[in-house]
Amino acid sequence: MVMLPKPKKNRTIYFDNASTTCIDQKVLTTMKPVLQAVYANPSSLHKEGKKAAAELEKSRKEIAKHCNALAENIIFTAGGTESDNLAIYGLAKATINSGKKHIITTAIEHHAVLNPVEDLAKKQGYTITSIEPNGSGLIDVETVIKAITPSTVLISIGYANNEIGSIAPIAEIGRKILQYRKQNNTPYPYFHTAACQATNYLDLDVEKLHVDLMTISASKIYGPKGIGLLYVRRGVPIEPVILGGGQESGLRSGTENVAAAVGFAKALSMARNIKEKEIKHTRELANYLWQKLKKNISAISLNGPEIGDQRLPNNLNVAFAGLENEALLLYLSEYGVMCSAGSACSSRTLETSHVLRAIGKSDEEGRSSIRFSFGKYNTKKEID
Ligand SMILES: *Cc1c(COP(=O)(O)O)cnc(C)c1O
């Protein structure tokens, strides 16, 4: 029997950065004076309102620059989930009279995409094509393009998977969708990607990616929680799902969270500046833990692509045959190590992850899998 050290109650080793990251102290520092002193409503016409509006627009401009977008195409929301909902319901609402009611997505999307799409199918008669990934979670470009019909209104494919880190060829799919539109002389289908997991590590240039709609959340990039954005390319038909005072070009009513927007801009700038370094750093950590686990435990396997270019550098999803992931998770937590079984968002249900099922894992394999997701503050010493 292996003797384990006693749990250390005061230790926190945070290997759950794909669920959310801590806030960077520099982000907090930029937010504080705004929270304290820039309290007026950015829609107000007085001087203080103008001051708030200026902060908001400065942040929007900064963020747009990192996506190679125009500031006016960045719509602030309350997070990734809301942005996904706005993209899907908003486009559906605006195109309801086009008669196009077919949506292409994948079997491994986040629930913030899957559930709105399923809802449209159930309540509004949309038909859905759910693209199956291969055994590593990778999506084939041609399979997506072949699924397009004259009725296809939207294609929504996540940039990188939150559970197994598989990266989708968004730029290539985007380019092929453009080709389809040209050949068929149509603006349809529109293309949305949820880039929440990709933001720290992958190219966000909306022109190179050829996306019409793109979701980003500040909470995954060391920014504040409760703010996200939807990039909306000019001319894309979209209607708001939250109605009111008409803020955010009419697409998202409600007083903007100026301090959070300022923090979001700072977080994104920092993430883009250290991108290459973080790819190297987090991949090294993932590989280090994987090699250690392999050396010491025989009954383990990696879920998702091999460690390399087709996998997010910070993601390690491991099946420990014969173990129950919930028990293991709580056990690790006692030792101060925080990680996830599947995604944090589905941790309230005991079902096997839909992502692991889609890549051909059995219920048993699914329920023995743990996700470690690293970030810029993690070290090899923590893994040891
Ligand atoms: C985190 C995440 C979301 C949800 O973002 P929130 O800001 O938590 O609402 C959506 N999609 C993906 C892929 C994510 O990783």
The ligand as a Gaussian input file, in Angstrom:
#p B3LYP/6-31G(d) Opt

LIG

0 1
 C      -16.216000      29.323000     -20.244000
 C      -16.837000      29.020000     -21.536000
 C      -18.108000      29.517000     -21.844000
 C      -18.920000      30.297000     -20.857000
 O      -18.364000      31.527000     -20.524000
 P      -18.874000      32.298000     -19.196000
 O      -18.125000      33.586000     -19.235000
 O      -18.536000      31.408000     -18.058000
 O      -20.333000      32.485000     -19.331000
 C      -18.614000      29.222000     -23.093000
 N      -17.929000      28.487000     -23.981000
 C      -16.720000      27.995000     -23.714000
 C      -16.008000      27.195000     -24.737000
 C      -16.127000      28.235000     -22.483000
 O      -14.928000      27.740000     -22.214000

